[in-house]
Amino acid sequence: MQLSEYLQLALVIVGLGIITRVKMSYMKRTQVDPNINTFSPAEQHLRIVAFTLVGIAIVFVFFPF
């Protein structure tokens, strides 16, 4: 395996882990207060970071090094 393939796997694992953690945090908050229907600013920021990491991994698919 090339270095870019290792980076792809690591970025996807970290990105999906962050997405899962944010979703779990959101679900905990909605269990306490069912009227919550949006992500908190911190959760929204983490979602952007996570999707950026997954996006970078997808770019590495097309540009191996």
C-alpha positions in Angstrom: 0.0 0.0 0.0 1.1 3.5 -0.8 1.3 6.4 1.7 -1.8 8.0 0.3 -3.8 4.9 0.9 -2.9 4.9 4.5 -3.8 8.6 4.7 -7.1 7.9 3.0 -8.0 5.2 5.6 -6.9 7.3 8.5 -8.8 10.4 7.4 -12.0 8.4 6.7 -11.8 6.6 10.1 -11.2 9.9 12.0 -13.9 11.7 10.0 -16.5 9.0 10.5 -15.6 8.8 14.1 -16.1 12.5 14.6 -19.5 12.3 12.7 -20.6 9.5 15.0 -19.5 11.3 18.1 -21.4 14.4 17.1 -24.5 12.4 16.2 -24.4 10.7 19.6 -24.0 14.0 21.4 -27.0 15.4 19.4 -29.1 12.4 20.2 -28.3 12.7 23.9 -29.4 16.3 23.9 -32.6 15.5 22.1 -33.5 12.8 24.6 -33.3 15.3 27.4 -35.2 18.0 25.5 -37.2 16.8 22.5 -37.7 20.4 21.3 -34.1 20.6 20.2 -33.9 20.4 16.4 -30.6 21.9 15.4 -26.9 21.0 16.1 -25.1 23.2 18.6 -22.4 25.5 17.2 -19.7 23.2 18.5 -21.3 20.2 16.9 -21.8 22.1 13.7 -18.1 23.0 13.7 -17.1 19.4 14.3 -19.3 18.2 11.5 -17.6 20.7 9.1 -14.2 19.4 10.2 -15.3 15.8 9.8 -16.8 16.2 6.3 -13.6 18.1 5.3 -11.4 15.2 6.4 -13.6 12.8 4.4 -13.4 15.1 1.4 -9.6 15.2 1.6 -9.6 11.4 1.7 -11.7 11.3 -1.5 -9.3 13.7 -3.2 -6.4 11.4 -2.3 -8.2 8.6 -4.3 -7.7 10.6 -7.5 -4.2 12.0 -6.7 -2.1 9.2 -5.2 1.4 9.8 -4.1 
